[in-house]
Structures are given as structure tokens and as C-alpha cells.
Amino acid sequence: MSAAGEGRARDLTGYGASPPEIRWPGGAGLAVNFVLNVEEGSEYSVGDGDGRSEGALTEVRASRVPEGHRDLAAESMYEYGARVGFWRLHRLFTGRGVPLTVFASAQALERCPDIAAAIAATDWDLCAHGWRWVEHYLIDPATEERHIAEAHKSLLRTVGRAPRGWYCRYSASEATRSLVQAHGGFDYDSDAYNDDLPYWTEGVHGPHLVIPYSMVTNDAKFLSGDVFSARDYADFLIDTFDVLLDEARDVPRMMSIGLHARVIGHPGRIAGLMRFMDHIAEKPGVWMCRRAEIADHWRAQMPPLGASS
């Protein structure tokens, strides 16, 4: 593989038994970051020339419509996220004053200008989630490079501020990280699931910050069948939070909660998110934050080896 592939060598050691001995702002031990994935309108679509409708993260396990035909039911399920779910979440987060990071697929905001304007009116930070919600490991590096550049340019145009981070749909390609670094407009990527803390990696363009994400504490669990009820979802998040907070008395920890407007945005599910938010509100030792704030704090407190502090 090229040098891009070499930049993704596996690291099975990480911090091991010796995590960094630092604190988050205010002396907190646990950083909690809510992430809203905005993808509706950028998914696979016959109308966009993809030859099929999107089949992932809908209310059915597999499309019942033959490939090549529009799956109007799936399209409608995605539309719910933009038409209703986003606004339910917007009211919840703005009403409670809870920080939020938006993983934004750029085309989704191009097609939903009211949502782009609502995000622009908040202090939510942006992490680019592709120009379209497509798998980067299926496209060639030249196309991927264009998608990364277009996502950055598009989000700056629609929201009025640039994305600070990058996150692929599910998995990066071996070229993604070096292409994100080469672009120069991103402070970090979240294309990793391998730690409870940020870390530096050495890429072909120098040190690069990674802020891991999580599929474990993600509302996609509703559609995989791992949880069904809002209470099950809340209990799982609460148990995760409680264990991390206990550990965070000794070592720093980070918790990412991934959300989708077409999933958690339904009333029978958002009730679980509300229970979780009630549980963690005003807990001592917790820093509720945006992802860009995590990047800024880590860069200041844990600069890459050889960098001046």
C-alpha cells in the first residue's frame, strides 16, 4: 500500500496501564459529548444516480423494493428526521442549554437550508461527515479528495463556519487520514473506535489528533435490536456513564453519545435520551462539551511529542 496506508498501522497498545494524568476544564474527570449525525438528504438515492435507495438505519432490516427502484418508504423514513426529528432534538438541546456537536453530511444541509440556518444560530460545532453519506472505503483516493474538499467548502457556505473535524460513514479508507491532513482545514478526525481518550498519531503530514467515536453508545442500537425501549436505552447510557465517572476519579475519560434525527427523534425513543440527560445533569466531575473543545483542550494539555507547549 502507499504511504497513506502506512499511516493506518494498527496500535494495540494505546495508553495501556498508564493513561495521561490530566483533568478536563474545571478539574472534571469525565468529558461528555453529544453528537447529532445529520445525514438526511445525502444518503443513497435513485434520484441522485446511485441506482438504489438507502437501506441502512431505517425501520426495516432490508428493503422490500427491488434494487434499481425507488424505495419510497425508506425515503420517507429519512424525511422524518429532517421534517420532525431534527426539530424535536433542536428544542431539547437548545431548551436545556446542552452542548452539541453536529456530524454533518454537507449535501444534507444544502438540501435543508432551514436546518442549516438553525445550526448556524447555535453555538454547536461542526464535524464534516462527508459531502454525501457514502462509504469512503468504496471510492478511489482522487474522488475521496474531492469529497473532503467539497464537504469543507459546502459546510462553510451553508452554516457560515467551517467544520473543525472529520468523520466518515462507518469506516475510513486507508487514504482518508492523510487526505484530511493534506487538506489543511481540519483539526482532528474521529475515524476511530479504539479508546476512551483522544490521542496523537503520526501521519504522513506530521502529528495528527484523533478523537475516537463510539458505536456502543449510539442510538443505532435501536435499529440493530440491541435495545428496543427508551428505558433500556437510558439504562445502558446511565450504566456506561456511571462506570466512566467512577473511573474518572483516577484517570480522565470521555463519553460520546451518537444520535440520528430519524432514529432518536421519535417520541418513544427520545424519552430515553431525556432520562439520561436528567441523570447526568449537575453531576460533579463532569464536563459537558463540544468536540472541538475536546480537541482544543487536548492540544493545549497534551501536545504531540516534540511540540512546544
N, C-alpha and C positions, 0 to 999 in steps of 0.2 A: 504494500500500500504506500501511498505518498506520505509526505511529511504530515499532512492533515490527519491521516490515520494514526501515525505515530503519536500524535498528541492525545489520543484517547487510550493510551495504555492503561491496563487495569491496576487499581491500587486496592488491595485487600487489607491494608494495614490502617490507613487513616490516622486518627489521633490515638487509637488503641486505648491503653490504660491511662494515658496522660493527656486528657483534653486541656485546652488553654484555660488558664486561671484568670479569667476576666469576668466582668459584670457588664450587663446591658445598662443603658442610661437609667439613672436614679437608683443604681445598685440592684436592679432586678436580676433574677437568675433565669427567668423564662421569657422569651420573646414569642408573642402570639401574632400571627399574620393571617388574616382572611384574604382569600384570593377569589375573585369572580372572573370566570372564564367567559368572555363574550365572543361567541362563535356563530351565532345565528345569522344566516345570510351569506356566510363564507364557506359553508360545507359543500360536499359533492352534490352536483345537481345536473340533471339532463339539460336544463336551460343554459347552463354555463359550459356546455360542450363536454362534460365529463363522461357521458354515456351511461350514467346511472345516478340514482338518488342516494343520498347518505343513508347508511344503515347503522351507524354507531350511536350510542347514547340516545336511543329512542325508547318508547314504552313497549316495544315488541322486540323479541330476541333476534328475529330475522325478517327481512322484508318479504311480504307476501305478493309483491308485484314483480313480474319478470324483469330481469336486468335489461336496461335499454329503454324502459318505460318510466314515466314519472311516477314516483310513489307519493301521491298527494297526501296520504295520511302522515307519512314521515315529514314531509314539508310542513304540514300543519302543526305537528308536534314541535318542530323547531320554531315556527312562528309564535307559538305560545310564549316562548322565552323572551322574544323581543316585544311582543304586544302586551304581555301581562307580567311574566315572571321578573323581568328586569325591574319594573316599576315597583313591584312588591318589595324586592330587595333594596332598591333605592330608598324607599320610605323607611325600611327597617334600619339601614346603616346610617342614613343622614339623621333620622329621628333620634337614634341613640348616640350619635356622635362617635361611632366606632370606626377606626381607620380601616381602609380597604385598598388592596392592590387589584388592578384590572389587568388580567392576561387578555389582551385584545387582538383578535384576528382583524387585520386592518380593513378588509373588504366588508366585514360585518358593520363597522362604523360608517363606512362610505354609504352603505345602503340604509342605515338607521340614523339619520342626522339628528333626530331628537334625542336619541341615546347619547350620541357623541357630545351634543350640547350639554346634556345633563351631567355627564362625566366632567366636561370642561369646567362646569360651575362648582365642582367639588375640589377638595384637596387630595383626592385619590391619585395614586401614582400609577404609571403605565409600564407594563412589560409586554413587548411585542410577542404575539402568539402566532406569528406567520402573517404573510399577506393574505393568504387563504388558509382555511383549516384543512390542510392536506399533509400527508406524511412526507417529511423531508428526506427520509431514508429511501424513498422511491424516486427521487428526482436527481438529475445529474448536477454536479457542482456549479456549472455555469448558470443553470436555471435557478438553483438554490441561492446563488449570489444575488441574482436579480430580485428574487422574492424577499430576501433580507433587506436589500436597499429600498425596495418599493414599500415594504411594511413600515420602515422608519419614516420615509417621506410622507406616506399616506396618513399615519397617525399624527404626525406634526401638523399636517394640513387640517384634519378633521377635528382634532381636540385642541390644537393650539400649543401643545407641548410635546416634547419628544419622549419616546419610551426610554426608560433607563436600563431595562433588562431585556433578555430574550428567552423564550421558551417554545420548543417545538411541540407539535402534536405527538404525544406519547414518547417518541424517541428521536434523538438527533441522528443525523448521518455522521459518518466518520469525518466529514469535512466541515460540519456545522460550526464547531467551536472556533476553528481557525478563520472561517469566513466572517463570523461575528466579530472576532478580534480585528480582522483586516478592515472591516467597515469603519471602525473607529468611533461609532456613535453609541456604544453600549458599555455600561459599567460592569455588567455581570451576566451570567446566564444561569438558568435553573434547570438545565437538562441533566439532572442527576437525582437519584432517589436513595443515595447511599450513606447519608449521615443526618444527624440532628443538629449540625452546626455548619456554617459556611467554611470554606477552605480555599486555599490558593492552589492553582495548578500551573505548571509551566507549559505554555503553548508555543507554537512556532513564532508568535509575535511577542513573546515575553510572558510575565506573570499575568494570570487571569483569574478573576474571582468567580467562584461557583457558590450559589445559594441553593442548596438542594430543596426539592419539592417533595410531595408525598402523594402516592396513590392510596395510601392506607386510610388517611383521614380525609377522604374525598367523597362528595355526595354521589359519585358514580356507583358507590356501594348499593344504592337503592336499585339500580338497574341491573347490577350483577347478581342480585339476590342475596348478598351478604347481610343486608339489613332490609327490613320492609317497613316497619313502623317508625314514626317520628321519635317515639320513646326509645326504641333500640338504637337509633342513630345518635340521639342525645347521650344515652348511657355510654356508648362507645367513645364518643368525643370526651365526655367527662372523665371516664377512666383513663384515657390517654393523657389528658391534661393533668390529672391528679398525680399520676406516676411521674410525669416530666417535672412538675412543680416540686415534688419531693426530692427528685434527683438534683434539681437546680439549686438546692441549698449548698451543694458542694461543687457542682460543675455547671457551666452555662448550657442552656438547652433552647431549642427553637421548635415551634409547632406551626405547621402550615395547614390551613383548612381550605381545601379546594371546593369551589361551588360553581354550579351552572344554572342559569336562569330557567332553563326548560326542565330542570330536574328539581332542585331545592325550591324553586319559585312556586311550586304548587302548594296550596294551603295546608294539606295534610302532612307535608314534609317540612315546611319552613317552621312549623311549630317545634320541631326538634332542635333546629338551629337556635330558636329563641330560648329554649330551655338551657341550652349550652351557654348562650351569652349571659343569661341570668346567673348561671353557676359561677362564671369566671369574673363577673363584674365586681370591681373593687377588691379583688383578691390581692393581698400584699405580695411583693416579689415578682409581679408580672408587668411586662412592658407590651402594651398593645400598639402595634406599629405597622408601617408600610414597608414593603420590601426594599425600596430604595433607601429607607432609613437604616435597615439592617446592613446594606452594602456600605453606607457611609460610616457607620459605627465600626464595622469590621475593618474597613480600610484604615481608619484612624487608630484603632487599638491593636490591630494585628496586621500590620503591613507585610507584604511579601519579604522573604529573607533577602537581605542586601539593600532594601529600600530604606531611605531615611524616614524616620517617624515625625 
